[in-house]
Amino acid sequence: MTSRVERVEALKALLAERDYTTASELAAELGVSVRTLHRDLAVLRNLGMPVDSDRGRGGGLRLEHGWSLGRVHLNESEAIGLLLSLTVAEKVGSPLLLEDTRSIARKIATSFAPAQARRILALRRRILVGGPASPRILSTYTSPPASVAGPLLDAFARQRHATIRYTDQRGRRTERDIELQCLYYNVPIWYALAWDRLREDVRFFRFDRISKVHLLGSEFRLRPASLFLQAGEPDARSL
């Protein structure tokens, strides 16, 4: 298994550094059969790497133009993470970013293959950015653990139903069944802007007040964006 993982990573690097190659050339360099090489290519395609191939025996292989940022290859989750980081830097007024962060974000978003760019754009539209958190809210804020943030982002990106254990501002703890339709950011606090399935209404859940997340096997459909835009601040904008 380790050998195959290393081989697939090596194959990814070979494809990235060449404009055009063939399956037989790659197979020879990696020391495997052409059949094994095609199985490894299928793994890369399943991971979202857009490998184009010419039809016919001995056809050539290439990466779809625009798939990468130079020599840096990002998957969709990493791209969203980078865009979120730029948003944070913009909101806190980082003096180290000399260029307009919105311009950088647009360039990143358009550097992907068309299918990936569409998926990233769809996720960006569901991430809303408001103003800074109030001093009253900040006084009770603690950084959420990775054990909570990771599953929440997974539920958001893959549109999976989730149950959460939530403690409200009065200290009351409840179990909630949610559809995490949008992320909402008030510097430095992240909220799950979700559809509460029990109450049949829109609710905000602060990440740092969620102590447990359980992802369910079922997926949800996106509800009208207006429901969630109306719940936020008037000047909130999408990522």
N, C-alpha and C positions, 0 to 999 in steps of 0.2 A: 504493500500500500504506500509506504513511504517513497519507494522507488517511482511509483506512478505519479505521485504528487510532484516530486522533483522533476520528472520528465514533462509533465504538463506545464509547469512553470517555465522550464527551458523552452518548450515549444512556443509559449506565449512570447518570450523574449525574442526568439528567432523571427516570428511573424512581425513583431513590432519594429524590428530594425531593418526590414526589407520592404521594398515597394512591391516585389513580385517574387514568387518562388513556386516550387512544385512539391507535391506530396512525396515523390521519390527522393528528391534532394533532402527534404526534412527528415524522412525516415532514415536515410543513410547517415545523416549527422547525429541523429539520436540513437542509432544502433537498434532500430526496431523494424518490423515489417510494415509495409504500406497499409495493410489491414489494421494493424495496431495504431498506426498514425491516424487513420481516419476515425478510429474510436476515440482517440485523444482530442481530435478536432471537434467531435460531437460533444465532448465534455465542455470544451471552451465555449461552444455555441450555447449550450444549456446555461452557462454562467453569464450569458449576455454579451460575449465577445463576438462582434459581427464579422465573421470570416467569410468572404466571398470566394467562390470557386468557379472556374470555367468548366463547362460540360465536356465530356469526352475523356478518353484514356490519356493520362499524362497532363490533364488540365492544370492550369496554374491556380495559385492561391494568393490572396491578398486580404489585408484588413480594409474594411470600408473606410473611405476617406473621412477624416474628421473625427474618428473614434476616440483619439487620445489627445491629451494636452502635452504636445511635444513628446517627450519620452516618459511622461507620468501618466499612468493608466488608472483611472478611477472607475469603480462601479457606481451604481446609482445611489446607494446609501452613502458612500464616501463623498459623492458630489453634493448631496443634500447637506451633509455635515459641513463641508467647506463653505457652501452658500450661507448656512446658518452662522458660521463663524464670522463671515464678512458682515452679516447683519449686526451681530453683536458688536463688532469693531466700529461699525458706523454709528450705532446708538450710543456707545460710550465715548465717541469722538477720539478715536485713536490717532495720535499725531504721527504714528509710524507709517500709516497708509498715505502715500503721496498722491494716489490717483483716486478718482471717485469710485466708491465701492459698488455703486449700482452698475457702473460701466464694466467693472471687473466681473461682477456676477453675471451680466449678460454675456460676456465673452466666454465664461466658463460654461454657461448653459448651452451655448450654441456650438461648443467644441465637440459635442457628442454626435454620434450617428443619429439620423433623423428619428428612428423609433425610440431610442433612448432619450433623446431630447424631448420628445413629446411626453414620455412618462415623467421625466423630471419636472417639466413645466406643469403637468397636472398636480404633482405633489406641491410645487411652489405656490400654486394658487390656493392651496389649503393651509398654508402657513401664514398667519396674520400677525402683524407687528404693530403694537400700540405705543403709548408713551411710557415714560419711566414709572416704576411702581411708587406708590405714595410712601412717605415715612412710616405711616401706621402699618402698612403691609410689610415693609422691610423689617420692622422691629420684631416680627415673628418668623422671619424667613430663615430656613436652614437649607443647605445644599442637598438635593435629593440623591439617594444612593444609586449607583449604576445598576443594581439589581432591580430597580424600579424603572429608571429612565430607558434602559435597553428594551425591555418588553413593551413599554408604552410606544416607543418609536416603531417597533415591529408591528404592533396593532394598528398604528396610524398608516404606515406605508403599505401594508398588505391588506388593509381593510378587514381585520379580523375582530370578531366580537371578543370582549374581555370583561372579566369581573375584577373589581378593585376593592380594596379595603381602604376606606377614606375617613379621615378625622376632620371634622369641620372646625370653624373658629371657636365654637363653644366646647370643643373637646368631645363631641359625640362621634362615636365610631359606627360606620355603617358599611354594609356590603352593597356595591352598586354594579349593575349590569349595563355596560356602555358600548356605544359605537363611537370610536374616537375619530370624529369627522374632521376636525381641524386642530392645529396647534396654535396657541396664542402666546405672544411674548410681550411682557411688560418688564423692561430691564430692571433687575436681572432674573426675573421670575417667569418660568414657563408654566402654562396651563394646558390641560386637556380640555378643549372645547368640544363637548361630546353630546350625543343624544342619549339621555337617560331612559332606558327601555322600560323601567318600572313606572316612572312618572310621566313618560311620554312627552318629554320636553327637553329643551336645551339647558345644559348645565356646564359651569366652569369647575374644574378640579385642579387645584394646585399640585404640581408634581411633588413638592416637598411634603405634602400632607397625605400622600398615597404610600401606604406601608407594604402593600402586597398587590401583585398583578398576576392574574391567571388568564392566559390566552386560550380561547375556545377554538374548536375546529371550524366553526361556521364563519362565513364572510358576510359583511353588510354592504348594502348599496349606498352610494352617496345621496344624501338628501339635498334639497334645494339650498344653494349657497346663501341665499338671502336670509335664511333662518339664523345662520351663524354670524353673518356680517352685521345684522341688526343687534346681536347680543353684545358686540364689542363697542369700542369707542368710535365716535363718528369719523375721526381722522386715521383710523387703523388702515393699513394697506397690506396687500399680499406680498409675499417674498418675491 
